């Protein structure tokens, strides 16, 4: 599930909800582990494609 919020897209469905924000052409996720391309970014990328 992706829900637009004031901060960005909230991605739920995993263990925790994450906020994915877009800066120009670049997507960022607030995953704490520094994964460069996590499942949230993949989900949003597919959603926006
Ligand atoms: Zn993530």
mmCIF file of the protein (N, C-alpha, C, O) and its ligand, coordinates in Angstrom:
data_MODEL
# 
_entry.id   MODEL 
# 
loop_
_entity.id 
_entity.type 
_entity.pdbx_number_of_molecules 
1 polymer     1 
2 non-polymer 1 
# 
_entity_poly.entity_id                      1 
_entity_poly.type                           'polypeptide(L)' 
_entity_poly.nstd_linkage                   no 
_entity_poly.nstd_monomer                   no 
_entity_poly.pdbx_seq_one_letter_code       
;(UNK)(UNK)(UNK)(UNK)(UNK)(UNK)(UNK)(UNK)(UNK)(UNK)(UNK)(UNK)(UNK)(UNK)(UNK)(UNK)
(UNK)(UNK)(UNK)(UNK)(UNK)(UNK)(UNK)(UNK)(UNK)(UNK)(UNK)(UNK)(UNK)(UNK)(UNK)(UNK)
(UNK)(UNK)(UNK)(UNK)(UNK)(UNK)(UNK)(UNK)(UNK)(UNK)(UNK)(UNK)(UNK)(UNK)(UNK)(UNK)
(UNK)
;
_entity_poly.pdbx_seq_one_letter_code_can   XXXXXXXXXXXXXXXXXXXXXXXXXXXXXXXXXXXXXXXXXXXXXXXXX 
_entity_poly.pdbx_strand_id                 A 
# 
loop_
_entity_poly_seq.entity_id 
_entity_poly_seq.num 
_entity_poly_seq.mon_id 
_entity_poly_seq.hetero 
1 1  UNK n 
1 2  UNK n 
1 3  UNK n 
1 4  UNK n 
1 5  UNK n 
1 6  UNK n 
1 7  UNK n 
1 8  UNK n 
1 9  UNK n 
1 10 UNK n 
1 11 UNK n 
1 12 UNK n 
1 13 UNK n 
1 14 UNK n 
1 15 UNK n 
1 16 UNK n 
1 17 UNK n 
1 18 UNK n 
1 19 UNK n 
1 20 UNK n 
1 21 UNK n 
1 22 UNK n 
1 23 UNK n 
1 24 UNK n 
1 25 UNK n 
1 26 UNK n 
1 27 UNK n 
1 28 UNK n 
1 29 UNK n 
1 30 UNK n 
1 31 UNK n 
1 32 UNK n 
1 33 UNK n 
1 34 UNK n 
1 35 UNK n 
1 36 UNK n 
1 37 UNK n 
1 38 UNK n 
1 39 UNK n 
1 40 UNK n 
1 41 UNK n 
1 42 UNK n 
1 43 UNK n 
1 44 UNK n 
1 45 UNK n 
1 46 UNK n 
1 47 UNK n 
1 48 UNK n 
1 49 UNK n 
# 
loop_
_struct_asym.id 
_struct_asym.entity_id 
A 1 
B 2 
# 
loop_
_chem_comp.id 
_chem_comp.type 
_chem_comp.mon_nstd_flag 
UNK 'L-peptide linking' . 
ZN  non-polymer         . 
# 
_pdbx_entity_nonpoly.entity_id   2 
_pdbx_entity_nonpoly.name        ? 
_pdbx_entity_nonpoly.comp_id     ZN 
# 
_pdbx_nonpoly_scheme.asym_id         B 
_pdbx_nonpoly_scheme.entity_id       2 
_pdbx_nonpoly_scheme.mon_id          ZN 
_pdbx_nonpoly_scheme.ndb_seq_num     1 
_pdbx_nonpoly_scheme.pdb_seq_num     101 
_pdbx_nonpoly_scheme.auth_seq_num    101 
_pdbx_nonpoly_scheme.pdb_mon_id      ZN 
_pdbx_nonpoly_scheme.auth_mon_id     ZN 
_pdbx_nonpoly_scheme.pdb_strand_id   A 
_pdbx_nonpoly_scheme.pdb_ins_code    . 
# 
loop_
_atom_site.group_PDB 
_atom_site.id 
_atom_site.type_symbol 
_atom_site.label_atom_id 
_atom_site.label_alt_id 
_atom_site.label_comp_id 
_atom_site.label_asym_id 
_atom_site.label_entity_id 
_atom_site.label_seq_id 
_atom_site.pdbx_PDB_ins_code 
_atom_site.Cartn_x 
_atom_site.Cartn_y 
_atom_site.Cartn_z 
_atom_site.occupancy 
_atom_site.B_iso_or_equiv 
_atom_site.pdbx_formal_charge 
_atom_site.auth_seq_id 
_atom_site.auth_comp_id 
_atom_site.auth_asym_id 
_atom_site.auth_atom_id 
_atom_site.pdbx_PDB_model_num 
ATOM   1   N  N  . UNK A 1 1  ? 0.846  -1.201 0.000   1.00 0.00 ? 1   UNK A N  1 
ATOM   2   C  CA . UNK A 1 1  ? 0.000  0.000  0.000   1.00 0.00 ? 1   UNK A CA 1 
ATOM   3   C  C  . UNK A 1 1  ? 0.877  1.246  0.000   1.00 0.00 ? 1   UNK A C  1 
ATOM   4   O  O  . UNK A 1 1  ? 1.888  1.305  0.699   1.00 0.00 ? 1   UNK A O  1 
ATOM   5   N  N  . UNK A 1 2  ? 0.484  2.226  -0.781  1.00 0.00 ? 2   UNK A N  1 
ATOM   6   C  CA . UNK A 1 2  ? 1.175  3.503  -0.796  1.00 0.00 ? 2   UNK A CA 1 
ATOM   7   C  C  . UNK A 1 2  ? 0.187  4.614  -0.517  1.00 0.00 ? 2   UNK A C  1 
ATOM   8   O  O  . UNK A 1 2  ? -0.834 4.742  -1.192  1.00 0.00 ? 2   UNK A O  1 
ATOM   9   N  N  . UNK A 1 3  ? 0.501  5.411  0.478   1.00 0.00 ? 3   UNK A N  1 
ATOM   10  C  CA . UNK A 1 3  ? -0.396 6.483  0.881   1.00 0.00 ? 3   UNK A CA 1 
ATOM   11  C  C  . UNK A 1 3  ? 0.340  7.813  0.814   1.00 0.00 ? 3   UNK A C  1 
ATOM   12  O  O  . UNK A 1 3  ? 1.360  7.986  1.482   1.00 0.00 ? 3   UNK A O  1 
ATOM   13  N  N  . UNK A 1 4  ? -0.154 8.747  0.026   1.00 0.00 ? 4   UNK A N  1 
ATOM   14  C  CA . UNK A 1 4  ? 0.498  10.062 0.000   1.00 0.00 ? 4   UNK A CA 1 
ATOM   15  C  C  . UNK A 1 4  ? 0.361  10.764 1.345   1.00 0.00 ? 4   UNK A C  1 
ATOM   16  O  O  . UNK A 1 4  ? -0.720 10.790 1.934   1.00 0.00 ? 4   UNK A O  1 
ATOM   17  N  N  . UNK A 1 5  ? 1.453  11.328 1.821   1.00 0.00 ? 5   UNK A N  1 
ATOM   18  C  CA . UNK A 1 5  ? 1.427  12.100 3.055   1.00 0.00 ? 5   UNK A CA 1 
ATOM   19  C  C  . UNK A 1 5  ? 2.128  13.436 2.804   1.00 0.00 ? 5   UNK A C  1 
ATOM   20  O  O  . UNK A 1 5  ? 2.641  13.678 1.712   1.00 0.00 ? 5   UNK A O  1 
ATOM   21  N  N  . UNK A 1 6  ? 2.146  14.279 3.798   1.00 0.00 ? 6   UNK A N  1 
ATOM   22  C  CA . UNK A 1 6  ? 2.821  15.565 3.665   1.00 0.00 ? 6   UNK A CA 1 
ATOM   23  C  C  . UNK A 1 6  ? 4.316  15.373 3.484   1.00 0.00 ? 6   UNK A C  1 
ATOM   24  O  O  . UNK A 1 6  ? 4.977  16.206 2.862   1.00 0.00 ? 6   UNK A O  1 
ATOM   25  N  N  . UNK A 1 7  ? 4.862  14.279 4.025   1.00 0.00 ? 7   UNK A N  1 
ATOM   26  C  CA . UNK A 1 7  ? 6.306  14.043 3.949   1.00 0.00 ? 7   UNK A CA 1 
ATOM   27  C  C  . UNK A 1 7  ? 6.701  13.362 2.639   1.00 0.00 ? 7   UNK A C  1 
ATOM   28  O  O  . UNK A 1 7  ? 7.801  13.575 2.129   1.00 0.00 ? 7   UNK A O  1 
ATOM   29  N  N  . UNK A 1 8  ? 5.809  12.554 2.107   1.00 0.00 ? 8   UNK A N  1 
ATOM   30  C  CA . UNK A 1 8  ? 6.131  11.789 0.909   1.00 0.00 ? 8   UNK A CA 1 
ATOM   31  C  C  . UNK A 1 8  ? 5.154  10.639 0.803   1.00 0.00 ? 8   UNK A C  1 
ATOM   32  O  O  . UNK A 1 8  ? 4.042  10.703 1.328   1.00 0.00 ? 8   UNK A O  1 
ATOM   33  N  N  . UNK A 1 9  ? 5.574  9.585  0.119   1.00 0.00 ? 9   UNK A N  1 
ATOM   34  C  CA . UNK A 1 9  ? 4.731  8.407  -0.002  1.00 0.00 ? 9   UNK A CA 1 
ATOM   35  C  C  . UNK A 1 9  ? 5.017  7.462  1.148   1.00 0.00 ? 9   UNK A C  1 
ATOM   36  O  O  . UNK A 1 9  ? 6.156  7.043  1.353   1.00 0.00 ? 9   UNK A O  1 
ATOM   37  N  N  . UNK A 1 10 ? 3.975  7.127  1.899   1.00 0.00 ? 10  UNK A N  1 
ATOM   38  C  CA . UNK A 1 10 ? 4.136  6.154  2.963   1.00 0.00 ? 10  UNK A CA 1 
ATOM   39  C  C  . UNK A 1 10 ? 3.886  4.772  2.381   1.00 0.00 ? 10  UNK A C  1 
ATOM   40  O  O  . UNK A 1 10 ? 2.814  4.489  1.848   1.00 0.00 ? 10  UNK A O  1 
ATOM   41  N  N  . UNK A 1 11 ? 4.904  3.909  2.494   1.00 0.00 ? 11  UNK A N  1 
ATOM   42  C  CA . UNK A 1 11 ? 4.814  2.557  1.953   1.00 0.00 ? 11  UNK A CA 1 
ATOM   43  C  C  . UNK A 1 11 ? 4.599  1.592  3.101   1.00 0.00 ? 11  UNK A C  1 
ATOM   44  O  O  . UNK A 1 11 ? 5.428  1.498  4.006   1.00 0.00 ? 11  UNK A O  1 
ATOM   45  N  N  . UNK A 1 12 ? 3.494  0.881  3.063   1.00 0.00 ? 12  UNK A N  1 
ATOM   46  C  CA . UNK A 1 12 ? 3.211  -0.101 4.103   1.00 0.00 ? 12  UNK A CA 1 
ATOM   47  C  C  . UNK A 1 12 ? 3.106  -1.484 3.476   1.00 0.00 ? 12  UNK A C  1 
ATOM   48  O  O  . UNK A 1 12 ? 3.082  -1.624 2.254   1.00 0.00 ? 12  UNK A O  1 
ATOM   49  N  N  . UNK A 1 13 ? 3.044  -2.485 4.313   1.00 0.00 ? 13  UNK A N  1 
ATOM   50  C  CA . UNK A 1 13 ? 2.931  -3.846 3.818   1.00 0.00 ? 13  UNK A CA 1 
ATOM   51  C  C  . UNK A 1 13 ? 4.084  -4.714 4.292   1.00 0.00 ? 13  UNK A C  1 
ATOM   52  O  O  . UNK A 1 13 ? 3.972  -5.940 4.303   1.00 0.00 ? 13  UNK A O  1 
ATOM   53  N  N  . UNK A 1 14 ? 5.183  -4.098 4.681   1.00 0.00 ? 14  UNK A N  1 
ATOM   54  C  CA . UNK A 1 14 ? 6.275  -4.848 5.275   1.00 0.00 ? 14  UNK A CA 1 
ATOM   55  C  C  . UNK A 1 14 ? 6.126  -4.857 6.778   1.00 0.00 ? 14  UNK A C  1 
ATOM   56  O  O  . UNK A 1 14 ? 5.025  -4.707 7.306   1.00 0.00 ? 14  UNK A O  1 
ATOM   57  N  N  . UNK A 1 15 ? 7.237  -5.034 7.464   1.00 0.00 ? 15  UNK A N  1 
ATOM   58  C  CA . UNK A 1 15 ? 7.184  -5.064 8.918   1.00 0.00 ? 15  UNK A CA 1 
ATOM   59  C  C  . UNK A 1 15 ? 6.896  -3.683 9.483   1.00 0.00 ? 15  UNK A C  1 
ATOM   60  O  O  . UNK A 1 15 ? 6.259  -3.550 10.528  1.00 0.00 ? 15  UNK A O  1 
ATOM   61  N  N  . UNK A 1 16 ? 7.376  -2.642 8.778   1.00 0.00 ? 16  UNK A N  1 
ATOM   62  C  CA . UNK A 1 16 ? 7.158  -1.282 9.242   1.00 0.00 ? 16  UNK A CA 1 
ATOM   63  C  C  . UNK A 1 16 ? 6.844  -0.395 8.067   1.00 0.00 ? 16  UNK A C  1 
ATOM   64  O  O  . UNK A 1 16 ? 7.291  -0.652 6.949   1.00 0.00 ? 16  UNK A O  1 
ATOM   65  N  N  . UNK A 1 17 ? 6.077  0.648  8.311   1.00 0.00 ? 17  UNK A N  1 
ATOM   66  C  CA . UNK A 1 17 ? 5.834  1.634  7.273   1.00 0.00 ? 17  UNK A CA 1 
ATOM   67  C  C  . UNK A 1 17 ? 7.066  2.491  7.084   1.00 0.00 ? 17  UNK A C  1 
ATOM   68  O  O  . UNK A 1 17 ? 7.758  2.817  8.048   1.00 0.00 ? 17  UNK A O  1 
ATOM   69  N  N  . UNK A 1 18 ? 7.341  2.856  5.849   1.00 0.00 ? 18  UNK A N  1 
ATOM   70  C  CA . UNK A 1 18 ? 8.469  3.728  5.530   1.00 0.00 ? 18  UNK A CA 1 
ATOM   71  C  C  . UNK A 1 18 ? 7.977  4.896  4.689   1.00 0.00 ? 18  UNK A C  1 
ATOM   72  O  O  . UNK A 1 18 ? 6.988  4.795  3.964   1.00 0.00 ? 18  UNK A O  1 
ATOM   73  N  N  . UNK A 1 19 ? 8.691  6.000  4.806   1.00 0.00 ? 19  UNK A N  1 
ATOM   74  C  CA . UNK A 1 19 ? 8.364  7.171  3.999   1.00 0.00 ? 19  UNK A CA 1 
ATOM   75  C  C  . UNK A 1 19 ? 9.367  7.284  2.864   1.00 0.00 ? 19  UNK A C  1 
ATOM   76  O  O  . UNK A 1 19 ? 10.574 7.347  3.097   1.00 0.00 ? 19  UNK A O  1 
ATOM   77  N  N  . UNK A 1 20 ? 8.872  7.310  1.653   1.00 0.00 ? 20  UNK A N  1 
ATOM   78  C  CA . UNK A 1 20 ? 9.718  7.507  0.476   1.00 0.00 ? 20  UNK A CA 1 
ATOM   79  C  C  . UNK A 1 20 ? 9.459  8.904  -0.066  1.00 0.00 ? 20  UNK A C  1 
ATOM   80  O  O  . UNK A 1 20 ? 8.322  9.272  -0.361  1.00 0.00 ? 20  UNK A O  1 
ATOM   81  N  N  . UNK A 1 21 ? 10.528 9.671  -0.190  1.00 0.00 ? 21  UNK A N  1 
ATOM   82  C  CA . UNK A 1 21 ? 10.400 11.027 -0.696  1.00 0.00 ? 21  UNK A CA 1 
ATOM   83  C  C  . UNK A 1 21 ? 11.095 11.132 -2.048  1.00 0.00 ? 21  UNK A C  1 
ATOM   84  O  O  . UNK A 1 21 ? 11.990 10.350 -2.367  1.00 0.00 ? 21  UNK A O  1 
ATOM   85  N  N  . UNK A 1 22 ? 10.669 12.103 -2.826  1.00 0.00 ? 22  UNK A N  1 
ATOM   86  C  CA . UNK A 1 22 ? 11.215 12.288 -4.159  1.00 0.00 ? 22  UNK A CA 1 
ATOM   87  C  C  . UNK A 1 22 ? 11.865 13.666 -4.237  1.00 0.00 ? 22  UNK A C  1 
ATOM   88  O  O  . UNK A 1 22 ? 11.260 14.678 -3.885  1.00 0.00 ? 22  UNK A O  1 
ATOM   89  N  N  . UNK A 1 23 ? 13.096 13.680 -4.701  1.00 0.00 ? 23  UNK A N  1 
ATOM   90  C  CA . UNK A 1 23 ? 13.831 14.933 -4.876  1.00 0.00 ? 23  UNK A CA 1 
ATOM   91  C  C  . UNK A 1 23 ? 14.266 14.990 -6.330  1.00 0.00 ? 23  UNK A C  1 
ATOM   92  O  O  . UNK A 1 23 ? 15.276 14.396 -6.707  1.00 0.00 ? 23  UNK A O  1 
ATOM   93  N  N  . UNK A 1 24 ? 13.511 15.695 -7.133  1.00 0.00 ? 24  UNK A N  1 
ATOM   94  C  CA . UNK A 1 24 ? 13.793 15.680 -8.558  1.00 0.00 ? 24  UNK A CA 1 
ATOM   95  C  C  . UNK A 1 24 ? 13.551 14.288 -9.107  1.00 0.00 ? 24  UNK A C  1 
ATOM   96  O  O  . UNK A 1 24 ? 12.445 13.757 -9.011  1.00 0.00 ? 24  UNK A O  1 
ATOM   97  N  N  . UNK A 1 25 ? 14.589 13.698 -9.683  1.00 0.00 ? 25  UNK A N  1 
ATOM   98  C  CA . UNK A 1 25 ? 14.453 12.363 -10.251 1.00 0.00 ? 25  UNK A CA 1 
ATOM   99  C  C  . UNK A 1 25 ? 14.906 11.276 -9.289  1.00 0.00 ? 25  UNK A C  1 
ATOM   100 O  O  . UNK A 1 25 ? 14.910 10.096 -9.638  1.00 0.00 ? 25  UNK A O  1 
ATOM   101 N  N  . UNK A 1 26 ? 15.287 11.671 -8.075  1.00 0.00 ? 26  UNK A N  1 
ATOM   102 C  CA . UNK A 1 26 ? 15.877 10.718 -7.139  1.00 0.00 ? 26  UNK A CA 1 
ATOM   103 C  C  . UNK A 1 26 ? 14.888 10.420 -6.023  1.00 0.00 ? 26  UNK A C  1 
ATOM   104 O  O  . UNK A 1 26 ? 14.257 11.323 -5.474  1.00 0.00 ? 26  UNK A O  1 
ATOM   105 N  N  . UNK A 1 27 ? 14.763 9.138  -5.697  1.00 0.00 ? 27  UNK A N  1 
ATOM   106 C  CA . UNK A 1 27 ? 13.897 8.708  -4.610  1.00 0.00 ? 27  UNK A CA 1 
ATOM   107 C  C  . UNK A 1 27 ? 14.738 8.364  -3.388  1.00 0.00 ? 27  UNK A C  1 
ATOM   108 O  O  . UNK A 1 27 ? 15.813 7.775  -3.500  1.00 0.00 ? 27  UNK A O  1 
ATOM   109 N  N  . UNK A 1 28 ? 14.234 8.736  -2.236  1.00 0.00 ? 28  UNK A N  1 
ATOM   110 C  CA . UNK A 1 28 ? 14.901 8.403  -0.985  1.00 0.00 ? 28  UNK A CA 1 
ATOM   111 C  C  . UNK A 1 28 ? 13.917 7.675  -0.080  1.00 0.00 ? 28  UNK A C  1 
ATOM   112 O  O  . UNK A 1 28 ? 12.727 7.991  -0.046  1.00 0.00 ? 28  UNK A O  1 
ATOM   113 N  N  . UNK A 1 29 ? 14.439 6.693  0.654   1.00 0.00 ? 29  UNK A N  1 
ATOM   114 C  CA . UNK A 1 29 ? 13.643 5.992  1.654   1.00 0.00 ? 29  UNK A CA 1 
ATOM   115 C  C  . UNK A 1 29 ? 14.277 6.211  3.017   1.00 0.00 ? 29  UNK A C  1 
ATOM   116 O  O  . UNK A 1 29 ? 15.487 6.408  3.128   1.00 0.00 ? 29  UNK A O  1 
ATOM   117 N  N  . UNK A 1 30 ? 13.453 6.174  4.047   1.00 0.00 ? 30  UNK A N  1 
ATOM   118 C  CA . UNK A 1 30 ? 13.991 6.403  5.389   1.00 0.00 ? 30  UNK A CA 1 
ATOM   119 C  C  . UNK A 1 30 ? 14.349 5.098  6.095   1.00 0.00 ? 30  UNK A C  1 
ATOM   120 O  O  . UNK A 1 30 ? 14.407 5.052  7.323   1.00 0.00 ? 30  UNK A O  1 
ATOM   121 N  N  . UNK A 1 31 ? 14.589 4.044  5.327   1.00 0.00 ? 31  UNK A N  1 
ATOM   122 C  CA . UNK A 1 31 ? 15.104 2.815  5.920   1.00 0.00 ? 31  UNK A CA 1 
ATOM   123 C  C  . UNK A 1 31 ? 16.365 3.131  6.732   1.00 0.00 ? 31  UNK A C  1 
ATOM   124 O  O  . UNK A 1 31 ? 17.218 3.894  6.278   1.00 0.00 ? 31  UNK A O  1 
ATOM   125 N  N  . UNK A 1 32 ? 16.484 2.557  7.915   1.00 0.00 ? 32  UNK A N  1 
ATOM   126 C  CA . UNK A 1 32 ? 17.604 2.898  8.794   1.00 0.00 ? 32  UNK A CA 1 
ATOM   127 C  C  . UNK A 1 32 ? 18.901 2.174  8.464   1.00 0.00 ? 32  UNK A C  1 
ATOM   128 O  O  . UNK A 1 32 ? 19.945 2.514  9.021   1.00 0.00 ? 32  UNK A O  1 
ATOM   129 N  N  . UNK A 1 33 ? 18.866 1.206  7.593   1.00 0.00 ? 33  UNK A N  1 
ATOM   130 C  CA . UNK A 1 33 ? 20.049 0.366  7.406   1.00 0.00 ? 33  UNK A CA 1 
ATOM   131 C  C  . UNK A 1 33 ? 20.904 0.790  6.221   1.00 0.00 ? 33  UNK A C  1 
ATOM   132 O  O  . UNK A 1 33 ? 21.893 0.128  5.903   1.00 0.00 ? 33  UNK A O  1 
ATOM   133 N  N  . UNK A 1 34 ? 20.536 1.883  5.566   1.00 0.00 ? 34  UNK A N  1 
ATOM   134 C  CA . UNK A 1 34 ? 21.366 2.391  4.495   1.00 0.00 ? 34  UNK A CA 1 
ATOM   135 C  C  . UNK A 1 34 ? 21.304 1.587  3.211   1.00 0.00 ? 34  UNK A C  1 
ATOM   136 O  O  . UNK A 1 34 ? 22.189 1.696  2.362   1.00 0.00 ? 34  UNK A O  1 
ATOM   137 N  N  . UNK A 1 35 ? 20.269 0.786  3.064   1.00 0.00 ? 35  UNK A N  1 
ATOM   138 C  CA . UNK A 1 35 ? 20.119 0.046  1.814   1.00 0.00 ? 35  UNK A CA 1 
ATOM   139 C  C  . UNK A 1 35 ? 19.878 1.036  0.682   1.00 0.00 ? 35  UNK A C  1 
ATOM   140 O  O  . UNK A 1 35 ? 19.019 1.912  0.783   1.00 0.00 ? 35  UNK A O  1 
ATOM   141 N  N  . UNK A 1 36 ? 20.637 0.890  -0.386  1.00 0.00 ? 36  UNK A N  1 
ATOM   142 C  CA . UNK A 1 36 ? 20.538 1.877  -1.453  1.00 0.00 ? 36  UNK A CA 1 
ATOM   143 C  C  . UNK A 1 36 ? 19.279 1.693  -2.283  1.00 0.00 ? 36  UNK A C  1 
ATOM   144 O  O  . UNK A 1 36 ? 18.686 2.669  -2.744  1.00 0.00 ? 36  UNK A O  1 
ATOM   145 N  N  . UNK A 1 37 ? 18.873 0.458  -2.474  1.00 0.00 ? 37  UNK A N  1 
ATOM   146 C  CA . UNK A 1 37 ? 17.678 0.210  -3.274  1.00 0.00 ? 37  UNK A CA 1 
ATOM   147 C  C  . UNK A 1 37 ? 16.837 -0.834 -2.551  1.00 0.00 ? 37  UNK A C  1 
ATOM   148 O  O  . UNK A 1 37 ? 16.921 -2.030 -2.830  1.00 0.00 ? 37  UNK A O  1 
ATOM   149 N  N  . UNK A 1 38 ? 16.029 -0.354 -1.619  1.00 0.00 ? 38  UNK A N  1 
ATOM   150 C  CA . UNK A 1 38 ? 15.238 -1.273 -0.813  1.00 0.00 ? 38  UNK A CA 1 
ATOM   151 C  C  . UNK A 1 38 ? 13.918 -1.562 -1.513  1.00 0.00 ? 38  UNK A C  1 
ATOM   152 O  O  . UNK A 1 38 ? 13.627 -1.018 -2.578  1.00 0.00 ? 38  UNK A O  1 
ATOM   153 N  N  . UNK A 1 39 ? 13.139 -2.418 -0.901  1.00 0.00 ? 39  UNK A N  1 
ATOM   154 C  CA . UNK A 1 39 ? 11.887 -2.824 -1.543  1.00 0.00 ? 39  UNK A CA 1 
ATOM   155 C  C  . UNK A 1 39 ? 10.897 -1.674 -1.628  1.00 0.00 ? 39  UNK A C  1 
ATOM   156 O  O  . UNK A 1 39 ? 10.020 -1.660 -2.492  1.00 0.00 ? 39  UNK A O  1 
ATOM   157 N  N  . UNK A 1 40 ? 11.041 -0.713 -0.727  1.00 0.00 ? 40  UNK A N  1 
ATOM   158 C  CA . UNK A 1 40 ? 10.127 0.433  -0.780  1.00 0.00 ? 40  UNK A CA 1 
ATOM   159 C  C  . UNK A 1 40 ? 10.387 1.272  -2.018  1.00 0.00 ? 40  UNK A C  1 
ATOM   160 O  O  . UNK A 1 40 ? 9.464  1.694  -2.715  1.00 0.00 ? 40  UNK A O  1 
ATOM   161 N  N  . UNK A 1 41 ? 11.682 1.503  -2.275  1.00 0.00 ? 41  UNK A N  1 
ATOM   162 C  CA . UNK A 1 41 ? 12.023 2.283  -3.466  1.00 0.00 ? 41  UNK A CA 1 
ATOM   163 C  C  . UNK A 1 41 ? 11.611 1.533  -4.730  1.00 0.00 ? 41  UNK A C  1 
ATOM   164 O  O  . UNK A 1 41 ? 11.138 2.140  -5.691  1.00 0.00 ? 41  UNK A O  1 
ATOM   165 N  N  . UNK A 1 42 ? 11.789 0.231  -4.726  1.00 0.00 ? 42  UNK A N  1 
ATOM   166 C  CA . UNK A 1 42 ? 11.365 -0.559 -5.879  1.00 0.00 ? 42  UNK A CA 1 
ATOM   167 C  C  . UNK A 1 42 ? 9.859  -0.448 -6.075  1.00 0.00 ? 42  UNK A C  1 
ATOM   168 O  O  . UNK A 1 42 ? 9.380  -0.296 -7.199  1.00 0.00 ? 42  UNK A O  1 
ATOM   169 N  N  . UNK A 1 43 ? 9.116  -0.525 -4.975  1.00 0.00 ? 43  UNK A N  1 
ATOM   170 C  CA . UNK A 1 43 ? 7.659  -0.457 -5.065  1.00 0.00 ? 43  UNK A CA 1 
ATOM   171 C  C  . UNK A 1 43 ? 7.214  0.901  -5.593  1.00 0.00 ? 43  UNK A C  1 
ATOM   172 O  O  . UNK A 1 43 ? 6.331  0.982  -6.447  1.00 0.00 ? 43  UNK A O  1 
ATOM   173 N  N  . UNK A 1 44 ? 7.825  1.960  -5.083  1.00 0.00 ? 44  UNK A N  1 
ATOM   174 C  CA . UNK A 1 44 ? 7.439  3.301  -5.536  1.00 0.00 ? 44  UNK A CA 1 
ATOM   175 C  C  . UNK A 1 44 ? 7.857  3.508  -6.979  1.00 0.00 ? 44  UNK A C  1 
ATOM   176 O  O  . UNK A 1 44 ? 7.127  4.116  -7.761  1.00 0.00 ? 44  UNK A O  1 
ATOM   177 N  N  . UNK A 1 45 ? 9.046  2.997  -7.337  1.00 0.00 ? 45  UNK A N  1 
ATOM   178 C  CA . UNK A 1 45 ? 9.507  3.121  -8.710  1.00 0.00 ? 45  UNK A CA 1 
ATOM   179 C  C  . UNK A 1 45 ? 8.547  2.465  -9.678  1.00 0.00 ? 45  UNK A C  1 
ATOM   180 O  O  . UNK A 1 45 ? 8.243  3.012  -10.739 1.00 0.00 ? 45  UNK A O  1 
ATOM   181 N  N  . UNK A 1 46 ? 8.074  1.293  -9.306  1.00 0.00 ? 46  UNK A N  1 
ATOM   182 C  CA . UNK A 1 46 ? 7.108  0.601  -10.157 1.00 0.00 ? 46  UNK A CA 1 
ATOM   183 C  C  . UNK A 1 46 ? 5.786  1.362  -10.203 1.00 0.00 ? 46  UNK A C  1 
ATOM   184 O  O  . UNK A 1 46 ? 5.121  1.430  -11.237 1.00 0.00 ? 46  UNK A O  1 
ATOM   185 N  N  . UNK A 1 47 ? 5.423  1.934  -9.049  1.00 0.00 ? 47  UNK A N  1 
ATOM   186 C  CA . UNK A 1 47 ? 4.160  2.668  -8.954  1.00 0.00 ? 47  UNK A CA 1 
ATOM   187 C  C  . UNK A 1 47 ? 4.188  3.905  -9.842  1.00 0.00 ? 47  UNK A C  1 
ATOM   188 O  O  . UNK A 1 47 ? 3.183  4.250  -10.464 1.00 0.00 ? 47  UNK A O  1 
ATOM   189 N  N  . UNK A 1 48 ? 5.331  4.568  -9.902  1.00 0.00 ? 48  UNK A N  1 
ATOM   190 C  CA . UNK A 1 48 ? 5.439  5.813  -10.654 1.00 0.00 ? 48  UNK A CA 1 
ATOM   191 C  C  . UNK A 1 48 ? 5.701  5.562  -12.131 1.00 0.00 ? 48  UNK A C  1 
ATOM   192 O  O  . UNK A 1 48 ? 5.501  6.455  -12.955 1.00 0.00 ? 48  UNK A O  1 
ATOM   193 N  N  . UNK A 1 49 ? 6.145  4.363  -12.473 1.00 0.00 ? 49  UNK A N  1 
ATOM   194 C  CA . UNK A 1 49 ? 6.529  4.069  -13.854 1.00 0.00 ? 49  UNK A CA 1 
ATOM   195 C  C  . UNK A 1 49 ? 5.307  4.117  -14.780 1.00 0.00 ? 49  UNK A C  1 
ATOM   196 O  O  . UNK A 1 49 ? 5.435  3.895  -15.984 1.00 0.00 ? 49  UNK A O  1 
HETATM 197 ZN ZN . ZN  B 2 .  ? 12.977 1.343  2.431   1.00 0.00 ? 101 ZN  A ZN 1 
# 
